[in-house]
Every structure is written in C-alpha cells, then in structure tokens.
Amino acid sequence: MTNPAPDRLNPSLTDKISGALDDDNRGALLLAIEDAHPADVADVLEQINAGAREDFVRLAAGDFPADVLTELDEGLRDDIVTLVDPDYLAGAVGELDSDDAVYLVENLDDDLRREVLDALPTADRIGIERSLEYPEDSAGRMMQRDVVTVPPFWNVGQTIDMLRSREDLPEEFYEIVVIDPTYTPVGTVPLSRIMASRRPVMIEAIMNEDFRKLAVDAPPQDIAYAFNQYHLVSAPVVDDGGRLAGVITIDDALEVLDEEAEEDMRLLGGVGDEELTDSVFEIARQRLPWLVVNLITAILASLVIAQFDAVIESIVALAILMTIVASMGGNAGTQTLTVAVRALATKDLTTTNAMRIVGREGLVGAFNGIVFAVVMGGLTWAWYGDPALGAVLGAAMIINMLVAALAGILIPIGLEKLGADPALASAVFVTTVTDVVGFMAFLGLAAAVLL
C-alpha cells in the first residue's frame, strides 16, 4: 500500500512511518515512534488514509503508544480504539496520568468503557468513575486527581524528604497544595520557592494564601479565563464542600484555551465539530443546517429587493451599486463582531463598560461610513455623471456601516444575555441585518430622491 507523505512539522518522522507501513515492517515502525513525541505521531495518523492507520495499529500491536491516543482528534481516536485490543487498552489507560485516562475513557462506547474499567486496578477504576460523574467538559473531568499535598506545619526539609521518598508522584507538577486537616486547600507553594528556601523554613511562611481555586463543575470558559487572567501554572479543584478534589495544570489549560478559541471560530463560520478525518457525508451533514439558515436570510434580503423592482428597472445602475453597500456593511459588521465575541470570551466586555464600547463602535462605523461615502459617492458621480446618485450611495453607505457596527456588538451581547454562546449564529444575524438595511437604505433613498 502506498501512503501519501503528509507535509507537517516533522517530515522525517512522516517518511519513517510511511516507509515502515509500505514495507509492512514492524521493527522499523517501532523504531520510528520510539523517541518521537506522541503529538507528532498523532499528526501523522491524522493525515494518512484509513487503510494506513489500520496497518499502523496492526503492526504496533501490543506496543501501540497509549499517550498517542490522547493527542488524536476525538473522531479519529474513537475509530482507532476500536482497532486496539481491549486488554491492551486497559493496561494503557492505567499508565496514563489520571486526567489523560479520563479523557481517553470518557468517549468510549458503553461496552468497551465497562470492559476497560473492569480490567483496571480498583483504585484507578474508582478514581476514573468518580471523574466521569462530573459534567462533561467541567473542571472535574479535566483535573488530575494525583496531587502533591502537605500540611502548613511542615517545614521545607520535611517536604523535600517526602518528595524524594515517594514513588507515586505525578509525572509533572509545578506547585504543592497546602491543606488543612479537613483536606481543604489553604495555600500553594511553587516548587521553585521550596528549592530556594532553607530546610527549617515552615511551609506556612512561604505558601501563597491568595491563590485561585476552581469548582469541580466550572465550565471550560471559566478555566480558560482564570489561567489567562491570573497567569496560573496550576489551580486546585475543590468539590462542593470545599475539599481538594484534584488539580488542573497549565498544559490542560492551554488545551482548553485552544479549544475555546477554535469553538468560537467554528461557530462564527457556521461550522460544527468537524475534523479533517471526517467523511464527506459527516461534514456535509454538519454544515447543511447553517447553509439552510443562510438561504433563508438570503431569501429575506431578496424580498426586500423585490419591493423596489420598479426602481431598479428605471435606474439600472442601482443593480450594480447596491451590492457594494451590502458588502461593505457585511465586512464592517464582521470586524466588530469578531472583536465583540473575543472580548466577551475574555470577559473584557462587561455590563460596566458595554455602553461605552457600543458607543465607540458606533462612532467607528459612522466614521468609516463617511470615509467610504465620500470615496464611493465621488466615484459614482464620476462614473455615471449623476451627483444625486453618488449622494444616495454615500448616504446609504453611512447608514449601513453605522448599523453594521452596532449590530456587530449588540447581537453577541444580546445572545450572551439570553444564555447562548455569543459566537453562535452571530455572523448569520449580522449579515442579515446588513443586507436588509443596506438594500432598504440604498433602494429606498433612490426611490425617494431619484424618481
């Protein structure tokens, strides 16, 4: 089987894996992935065809890297786990950090999930099952349950000795959580501060008492905001009683930030959770609903135009120029919308400053409208030799770009007030407003002034 050679970040790895699959050479494949980063291996798997992926799983067999599964896109991971032996999958889950194990297990089908969980040691199984009880995409699902904790009455020496003697430390951690007798976090201590302090120094004296905690049911946007706003490297996660349940580290938070930004971009584009490995039917099915919505809005705009068919027949130039008004309004609205959605996501746009920002965007829209009104009005006058037509186009341009700017910020604010994602359908609504207002303003003014 000949496999395409994807052009990605690690072409050398791609060539080695593709060559091993072409030659059906298990040894060469294992050698290629032995020292490769799991994310790079996942990149290759996401780009080669389905048949090559099956060959990869077959050749890797009992040596399939479990951490590669956590790096794959969700849809592709679901396909690959069905090819992996369940007993091996259970062993692989047991080797992962608790947060990665939950991430891998949560999307398995019920039968395979039960089979994998039953094959795990009791402690691991109970821990994963508890994490799965929390809402999907919540801090409880994302957190790592293995946390290094110390009481405040320990000193630095005791803490260092504990760290050196423990054999079950998390693979990576950046802070130690200080807890009281009820297992409630009372502070955190960065590892750097511990290493810089003398052994007799008490933990209580060097811990951060002003630290950020996350609730187990905190949604992704709250997690992303906390890490971005307060420059966190980790954050304790607490249950309803305030007791320590786990910790979220910066690597998980970065994934959340990336996913939140990607989700906003997809929603603004009217695209679902499609992936590059999805089939034609799956992609078409996800895009179809938003295209239907766009069709309805386009029909609405055409109905507005139909009300002025007599005007267009009398002045043919209107048919040429009216698309300019709608297009400029659409672009202006999209610019404002992009800024507004991002500001809402980062909580920079709040009730306190909303009116000021709305006013500012309105002034920006009006200013840009005046600039392009002068430009396009002058060009229209020169082109058609009709100053009145140029004036109508300029006035319509000002009106539509002002409305577009206001729509671009008021629509996402309104959606957030209604409890919906500000990015959801905002682009469709803004486009509808700019098309309808643009055609109505231009053709209406033309009917009133030119006829």
C-alpha atoms as one frame of an Amber mdcrd trajectory, in Angstrom:
protein
   0.000   0.000   0.000   1.328   3.418  -0.944   0.723   6.076   1.646   0.716
   9.799   0.930   3.548  11.691   2.572   1.945  14.458   4.634   3.732  17.771
   4.842   3.710  18.574   8.546   6.016  19.713  11.319   8.110  16.533  11.337
   8.641  15.325   7.760  11.405  12.941   8.849   9.017  11.074  11.167   6.364
  11.059   8.464   8.778   9.485   5.996   9.915   6.853   8.500   6.374   5.830
   9.461   5.148   5.843   5.861   8.164   3.785   4.797   7.615   1.239   7.572
   3.949   0.895   6.626   4.807   0.495   2.939   7.291  -2.275   3.795   4.997
  -3.832   6.417   7.973  -3.631   8.773   7.016  -3.747  12.466  10.563  -3.212
  13.702  11.056  -0.107  11.594   7.724   1.294  12.758   8.512   0.778  16.447
  11.945   2.313  15.940  10.384   5.335  14.223   7.944   6.061  17.042  10.187
   5.068  19.941  11.616   8.515  20.626   9.010  10.579  18.768   6.699  12.920
  20.619   3.153  11.495  20.881   1.713  14.662  19.322   3.920  14.214  16.237
   2.865  10.583  15.871  -0.770  11.662  16.222  -0.231  14.246  13.461   0.932
  11.535  11.096  -2.014   9.284  11.973  -4.421  12.146  11.306  -3.054  12.660
   7.813  -2.559   9.171   6.403  -5.527   7.292   4.965  -7.759   4.883   6.869
  -6.077   1.794   5.459  -2.648   3.014   6.543  -3.961   3.718  10.040  -5.226
   0.154  10.289  -1.776  -1.069   9.217  -0.214   1.139  11.901  -2.376  -0.349
  14.666  -1.812  -3.896  13.384   1.958  -3.523  13.192   2.298  -1.685  16.513
   0.027  -4.273  18.199   0.908  -4.524  21.901   3.343  -1.632  21.634   0.859
   0.979  20.465   1.741   4.168  22.404  -1.175   4.948  24.715  -0.292   8.636
  25.003  -0.716   8.983  21.236  -4.417   8.261  21.684  -4.842  11.305  23.920
  -3.321  13.546  21.227  -5.696  12.462  18.448  -8.781  14.341  17.325 -11.820
  12.884  19.043 -13.430  11.362  15.969 -10.251   9.655  14.816  -9.483   8.405
  18.321 -12.893   6.773  18.504 -12.124   4.921  15.268  -8.666   3.779  16.355
  -9.615   2.476  19.807 -11.965   0.004  18.149  -8.894  -1.473  16.428  -6.839
  -1.775  19.622  -7.097  -4.892  21.795  -9.287  -4.050  24.846  -6.887  -5.736
  27.289  -4.005  -3.684  25.968  -6.169  -0.562  26.050  -6.943  -1.182  29.720
  -3.250  -1.511  30.506  -2.517   1.647  28.540  -5.141   3.606  30.452  -3.545
   2.517  33.714  -0.221   4.012  32.625  -1.637   7.435  31.803  -1.989  10.377
  34.149  -5.439  10.428  35.694  -6.659  13.376  33.585  -5.471  11.746  30.358
  -7.036   8.440  31.399 -10.408  10.104  31.930 -10.095  11.939  28.622  -9.485
   8.643  26.845 -12.143   6.596  28.613 -14.996   9.126  28.588 -15.657   8.819
  24.860 -15.510   5.019  24.590 -18.789   3.290  23.841 -20.501   1.860  26.919
 -19.480  -1.769  26.417 -15.832  -1.018  25.703 -15.687   1.505  28.560 -17.013
  -1.082  31.001 -14.546  -3.667  29.718 -11.623  -1.293  30.107 -12.685  -0.094
  33.567 -13.185  -3.648  34.842  -9.635  -4.508  33.800  -8.131  -1.619  35.808
  -6.881  -1.830  39.399  -9.651  -0.955  41.852  -8.164   2.396  42.897  -7.706
   3.558  39.294 -11.170   2.382  38.313 -12.879   4.165  41.218 -10.971   7.360
  40.518 -11.947   7.410  36.851 -15.569   6.570  37.656 -15.711   9.478  40.093
 -14.329  11.847  37.498 -16.890  10.631  34.970 -19.660  11.626  37.380 -18.825
  15.285  36.841 -20.374  17.196  33.903 -18.691  16.809  30.537 -16.029  19.465
  29.856 -16.075  20.552  33.504 -13.031  21.033  35.732 -13.890  17.734  37.449
 -13.448  15.891  34.143 -10.240  17.705  33.205  -8.451  17.673  36.556  -5.615
  15.410  37.549  -6.514  13.530  40.712  -2.913  12.821  41.723  -1.982  15.878
  43.762   1.041  16.504  45.977  -0.127  17.934  49.302   1.478  18.927  52.595
   0.145  20.422  55.860   1.120  24.018  56.717   3.016  22.943  59.855   5.644
  21.018  57.883   8.951  22.616  57.075  10.818  22.692  53.789  13.103  19.844
  54.827  10.209  17.500  55.576   8.623  18.401  52.256  11.786  17.712  50.249
  12.316  14.403  52.037   8.728  13.402  51.250   9.168  14.253  47.582  12.352
  12.201  47.369  10.865   9.178  49.107   7.507   8.980  47.289   7.356   6.654
  44.321   3.875   7.681  43.139   4.464  11.340  42.369   2.660  12.776  39.333
   4.819  12.786  36.227   4.694  16.575  36.087   3.610  19.111  38.707   4.525
  22.710  39.423   3.081  23.520  42.828   2.362  21.752  46.071  -1.081  22.272
  47.567  -1.164  23.074  51.277  -4.179  21.548  53.045  -5.725  21.677  56.491
  -6.967  18.587  58.427 -10.292  18.652  56.509  -8.413  18.387  53.195  -9.343
  21.948  52.340  -6.711  23.896  50.367  -5.296  26.790  52.379  -2.421  27.728
  50.084   0.004  26.674  47.386   3.792  26.592  47.215   5.714  26.691  43.918
   8.462  24.098  43.668  10.935  26.884  42.889  10.211  28.531  46.248  10.723
  25.258  48.095  14.071  24.688  46.399  15.147  28.255  47.193  14.271  28.015
  50.911  16.328  26.536  53.732  15.179  23.283  55.314  13.976  24.731  58.667
  11.647  27.269  56.969   7.985  26.479  57.633   5.670  25.855  54.682   3.149
  28.220  56.255   5.681  31.040  55.963   6.289  30.654  52.229   2.926  29.492
  50.880   0.659  31.629  48.714  -2.519  32.281  50.637  -4.003  34.342  47.800
  -4.451  31.533  45.291  -7.164  30.630  42.789  -9.432  27.627  43.223 -11.774
  26.131  40.651 -15.046  24.366  41.392 -15.421  20.819  40.053 -18.332  21.951
  37.886 -16.513  25.005  36.448 -17.061  25.186  32.653 -14.183  25.456  30.152
 -14.596  29.203  29.664 -14.105  29.821  33.402 -10.991  27.649  33.426  -9.558
  29.429  30.392 -10.343  32.835  31.883  -8.728  32.036  35.254  -5.467  30.784
  33.764  -5.261  33.622  31.261  -6.297  36.392  33.652  -4.155  35.367  36.644
  -1.217  33.765  34.788  -1.612  30.470  36.616   0.547  27.391  36.148  -1.844
  25.198  38.116  -5.031  25.546  40.121  -6.559  23.317  42.818 -10.039  21.976
  42.073 -12.445  21.714  45.008 -15.737  19.884  45.493 -18.999  21.334  46.791
 -17.697  21.115  50.357 -14.504  22.997  49.511 -12.309  19.885  49.814  -9.477
  19.257  47.397 -10.565  17.028  44.522  -7.681  17.456  42.080  -5.627  19.976
  40.185  -5.612  21.460  36.697  -2.197  22.231  35.246  -1.122  24.675  32.580
  -0.911  22.036  29.823  -4.584  21.178  30.298  -5.497  24.864  30.498  -3.720
  25.573  27.215  -5.793  22.855  25.568  -8.927  24.493  26.947  -7.837  27.917
  25.674  -7.143  26.459  22.245 -10.451  24.590  22.148 -12.426  27.649  23.249
 -10.814  29.825  20.565 -11.381  27.120  17.951 -15.002  26.701  19.016 -15.669
  30.434  18.656 -14.070  30.430  15.214 -16.168  27.442  14.124 -19.387  28.924
  15.437 -18.724  32.244  13.725 -18.235  30.338  10.488 -21.321  28.184  10.987
 -19.209  25.028  11.147 -19.783  22.155  13.562 -17.237  19.936  15.303 -15.912
  18.583  12.043 -12.391  17.233  11.704 -10.105  16.678   8.740 -10.595  12.926
   9.042 -14.408  13.117   8.829 -16.182  11.679   5.811 -17.845  13.771   3.116
 -21.291  12.862   4.450 -20.419  13.804   8.058 -19.040  17.191   7.023 -21.962
  17.923   4.710 -24.445  16.950   7.421 -22.873  19.368   9.931 -22.661  22.273
   7.504 -26.119  21.841   5.982 -28.200  23.418   8.815 -26.259  26.685   8.749
 -26.402  26.816   4.960 -30.181  26.452   5.223 -30.254  29.371   7.675 -28.123
  31.406   5.265 -30.505  30.537   2.453 -33.454  31.825   4.479 -31.659  35.099
   5.238 -30.711  35.462   1.564 -34.375  34.996   0.610 -35.295  37.679   3.148
 -32.830  40.077   1.548 -34.151  39.244  -1.922 -37.690  40.002  -0.750 -36.506
  43.469   0.229 -35.016  43.949  -3.233 -38.256  42.749  -4.816 -40.092  45.654
  -3.196 -38.033  48.039  -5.336 -38.045  46.170  -8.659 -39.671  49.127 -10.421
 -36.948  51.453  -9.134 -34.219  49.086 -10.337 -35.865  48.802 -13.753 -35.915
  52.579 -14.057 -32.323  53.054 -12.910 -30.221  50.047 -13.914 -27.151  51.437
 -12.145 -28.812  50.623  -8.819 -28.461  46.889  -9.514 -24.725  47.359  -9.946
 -24.164  49.604  -6.937 -26.446  48.079  -4.299 -24.146  45.080  -3.758 -21.368
  47.487  -2.755 -23.470  48.886   0.078 -24.404  45.436   1.407 -20.870  44.062
   1.051 -19.226  46.963   2.884 -21.792  46.714   5.668 -21.206  42.979   5.973
 -17.452  43.429   6.262 -17.784  46.214   8.824 -20.207  44.123  10.876 -17.874
  41.116  10.796 -14.972  43.228  12.063 -16.977  44.489  15.030 -18.453  41.049
  15.659 -15.024  39.416  15.840 -13.804  41.942  18.396 -17.017  41.694  20.443
 -17.077  37.883  20.612 -13.454  37.767  21.697 -13.983  40.493  24.302 -16.959
  38.622  25.742 -14.967  35.389  25.875 -12.137  37.066  27.801 -14.636  38.976
  29.990 -13.165  42.302  28.868 -16.611  43.357  27.657 -18.899  43.543  30.683
 -22.071  45.273  31.820 -19.934  48.065  33.261 -18.290  49.118  30.003 -20.822
  47.773  27.482 -22.474  51.102  26.671 -19.127  52.849  26.256 -17.908  50.143
  23.865 -21.191  50.186  21.939 -20.890  53.964  21.565 -17.288  53.676  20.444
 -18.119  51.056  17.813 -20.995  53.186  16.581 -18.662  56.155  16.111 -16.129
  53.939  14.330 -18.869  52.685  11.999 -20.068  56.209  11.293 -16.549  57.499
  10.663 -15.717  54.653   8.254 -19.107  55.136   6.619 -18.345  58.803   5.960
 -14.916  57.992   4.521 -16.267  55.395   2.103 -19.310  57.533   1.346 -17.022
  60.281   0.091 -14.903  57.808  -1.895 -17.723  55.795  -3.462 -20.019  58.810
  -3.846 -17.310  60.611  -5.793 -16.534  57.571  -7.949 -20.220  57.033  -8.691
 -20.642  60.684  -9.671 -17.613  60.449 -11.956 -18.727  57.102 -13.406 -22.366
  57.899 -14.112 -22.189  61.685 -14.198 -25.028  61.905 -11.664 -24.261  63.689
  -8.373 -27.630  62.703  -6.905 -26.870  59.010  -7.442 -23.489  59.479  -5.776
 -25.150  61.219  -2.827 -27.698  58.402  -2.432 -24.936  55.785  -2.459 -22.899
  57.758   0.072 -25.848  58.238   2.436 -26.755  54.549   2.239 -23.118  53.648
   2.932 -23.075  55.742   6.108 -26.371  54.301   7.339 -25.422  50.674   6.686
 -21.927  50.837   8.141 -23.269  52.513  11.275 -25.978  49.857  11.642 -23.439
  47.112  10.873 -21.125  48.273  13.648 -23.971  48.425  16.159 -25.321  45.028
  15.081 -21.854  43.515  15.308 -21.632  44.309  19.003 -25.271  44.318  20.163
 -26.138  40.901  18.704 -23.428  38.929  20.588 -24.187  40.894  23.771 -27.856
  40.025  23.364 -27.112  36.353  22.780 -24.990  36.235  25.926 -27.794  37.847
  27.945 -30.113  35.105  26.679 -27.667  32.451  27.875 -26.458  31.461  24.396
 -22.871  31.347  23.155 -22.114  34.844  21.738 -20.458  33.272  18.701 -23.493
  31.125  17.929 -25.233  32.366  14.782 -23.946  35.910  15.342 -22.440  36.077
  11.861 -25.716  34.978  10.259 -27.728  37.583  12.166 -25.257  40.379  11.434
 -25.162  39.518   7.726 -28.954  39.511   7.612 -29.144  42.930   9.256 -26.535
  44.488   6.965 -28.084  43.032   3.811 -31.617  44.076   4.683 -30.681  47.536
   5.965 -28.219  48.109   3.126 -30.706  47.276   0.378 -33.536  49.097   2.144
 -31.487  52.249   2.706 -29.991  52.412  -0.782 -33.071  51.485  -2.777 -35.411
  53.431  -0.505 -33.337  56.597  -0.797 -33.047  56.063  -4.545 -36.841  55.786
  -4.851 -37.325  58.932  -2.810 -34.584  61.078  -4.383 -34.037  59.881  -7.939
 -37.559  59.170  -9.147
